[in-house]
Amino acid sequence: MAPPSQDNRQRIIEAAREAFTTEGYRSSIERIAQIAGVAKQTVYNHFPTKEALFDEMTRDNMNLFLVSLSGSPDHPRQTLIEFGRKYYEGVLSGQCVAWMRMIAAESGRFPEMAQRTYQLGPVAMLDQLGNYLERAMQVGKLRNDDPLFAAEMLYGMLSGVERTRMLFGVQREPYDLDTRVSAIIDCFLHAYAP
């Protein structure tokens, strides 16, 4: 069982995710504390500012699928398929798409928040993916090339039209996740074959 402090921290993060997704970045610490069922000071004990709380949620979202990039560079297909599955399950989930919509809608009023989220989210993910691809290139499993560009290309292939459909609220086309992810990774690996 998690210590009460850790339990409160997680409840605050979940409450903030709900508040920000439904009310936007303007949602107050008071509202987040109310949803979490804790005192406002408890929120501040864990997160000194609203920005710190928002940034922690962004990191938490990214950790859902970046763990798979710790795999061996000797087996890029296996590692990248795992990454692709987690990407679809995490980033292309309804919750994450709602989060992206909120950030896009609030970016004009809160440009610093949007910039920080972009750096903590997509840029951090591309850096970690690029680092993994560079390791695979160094051991000769992928063609030696610009690893960051390769990461951007793979990110684009995985996101594809599916993310656009979801951002516009269009019903997802039925597909088999394993087949789709495997086809994307195999196409990428063919393009970067040594």
ZAMARGU-4260 file (C-alpha; in steps of 0.2 Angstrom, whole numbers, plus 5000, padded with zeros to 4 digits):
<rodrens>
0) 5000/5000/5000 | 5006/5017/4995 | 5010/5029/5009 | 4997/5043/5012 | 5008/5056/5005
5) 5011/5046/4989 | 4993/5042/4988 | 4988/5061/4989 | 5001/5065/4976 | 4993/5053/4964
10) 4975/5059/4968 | 4981/5077/4965 | 4988/5072/4948 | 4973/5063/4942 | 4962/5077/4949
15) 4972/5090/4939 | 4971/5079/4923 | 4952/5079/4925 | 4951/5098/4929 | 4963/5104/4915
20) 4955/5092/4902 | 4937/5098/4905 | 4940/5116/4911 | 4957/5121/4902 | 4973/5127/4909
25) 4963/5141/4918 | 4957/5128/4931 | 4962/5133/4948 | 4972/5124/4962 | 4956/5126/4973
30) 4946/5116/4960 | 4960/5103/4958 | 4960/5101/4977 | 4941/5100/4978 | 4941/5086/4965
35) 4956/5077/4974 | 4947/5078/4990 | 4962/5087/4999 | 4966/5104/5006 | 4973/5117/4994
40) 4989/5117/5005 | 4991/5099/5002 | 4992/5102/4983 | 5005/5116/4986 | 5015/5104/4998
45) 5017/5092/4983 | 5018/5105/4969 | 5023/5123/4972 | 5015/5130/4957 | 5001/5126/4945
50) 5015/5125/4931 | 5024/5112/4941 | 5009/5101/4943 | 5005/5103/4924 | 5023/5099/4920
55) 5023/5083/4931 | 5007/5077/4922 | 5016/5079/4905 | 5030/5069/4911 | 5018/5056/4918
60) 5010/5055/4901 | 5026/5052/4892 | 5032/5039/4904 | 5017/5028/4899 | 5027/5023/4883
65) 5045/5029/4884 | 5050/5014/4895 | 5050/5003/4880 | 5065/5012/4873 | 5076/5004/4885
70) 5077/4989/4875 | 5093/4982/4867 | 5099/4991/4851 | 5103/4973/4844 | 5084/4970/4842
75) 5076/4986/4835 | 5061/4977/4828 | 5055/4970/4844 | 5059/4986/4854 | 5051/4998/4841
80) 5035/4987/4839 | 5033/4988/4858 | 5036/5007/4857 | 5023/5008/4843 | 5010/4998/4853
85) 5013/5009/4868 | 5012/5025/4858 | 4995/5019/4851 | 4988/5014/4867 | 4995/5030/4876
90) 4996/5045/4864 | 4982/5040/4853 | 4970/5036/4868 | 4955/5047/4870 | 4962/5055/4886
95) 4978/5060/4878 | 4969/5067/4862 | 4958/5077/4874 | 4974/5084/4882 | 4981/5089/4865
100) 4965/5098/4861 | 4966/5107/4877 | 4984/5112/4875 | 4981/5118/4857 | 4965/5128/4862
105) 4975/5136/4877 | 4991/5140/4868 | 4987/5157/4862 | 4983/5163/4880 | 4996/5152/4889
110) 5011/5151/4876 | 5024/5147/4890 | 5013/5132/4895 | 5012/5126/4877 | 5030/5128/4874
115) 5035/5119/4891 | 5023/5105/4886 | 5030/5103/4869 | 5048/5102/4876 | 5043/5090/4890
120) 5032/5079/4878 | 5035/5078/4860 | 5053/5084/4860 | 5058/5073/4875 | 5050/5058/4866
125) 5059/5062/4850 | 5076/5064/4859 | 5074/5047/4868 | 5068/5039/4852 | 5083/5047/4842
130) 5095/5041/4856 | 5088/5023/4854 | 5089/5023/4835 | 5107/5030/4836 | 5112/5016/4847
135) 5105/5004/4834 | 5114/5013/4821 | 5130/5011/4831 | 5129/4992/4832 | 5125/4991/4814
140) 5107/4986/4815 | 5101/5002/4806 | 5109/5012/4792 | 5120/5026/4799 | 5110/5042/4797
145) 5103/5057/4806 | 5095/5048/4821 | 5084/5063/4826 | 5077/5064/4808 | 5074/5045/4808
150) 5065/5048/4825 | 5054/5061/4817 | 5050/5050/4802 | 5045/5036/4813 | 5034/5047/4824
155) 5025/5054/4809 | 5022/5036/4802 | 5015/5031/4819 | 5004/5047/4821 | 4998/5047/4803
160) 4980/5051/4799 | 4974/5042/4815 | 4979/5056/4826 | 4971/5069/4814 | 4955/5059/4814
165) 4954/5059/4833 | 4959/5077/4835 | 4944/5081/4824 | 4933/5069/4833 | 4930/5058/4818
170) 4926/5039/4822 | 4942/5028/4822 | 4943/5016/4807 | 4943/4998/4813 | 4960/4990/4812
175) 4971/4977/4821 | 4983/4986/4832 | 4997/4973/4830 | 4996/4972/4811 | 4996/4991/4809
180) 5011/4994/4821 | 5021/4979/4814 | 5018/4986/4796 | 5023/5003/4801 | 5039/4997/4810
185) 5043/4985/4795 | 5042/4999/4783 | 5053/5010/4794 | 5066/4996/4796 | 5066/4993/4777
190) 5070/5011/4774 | 5084/5011/4787 | 5091/4994/4783 | 5110/4993/4785
</rodrens>
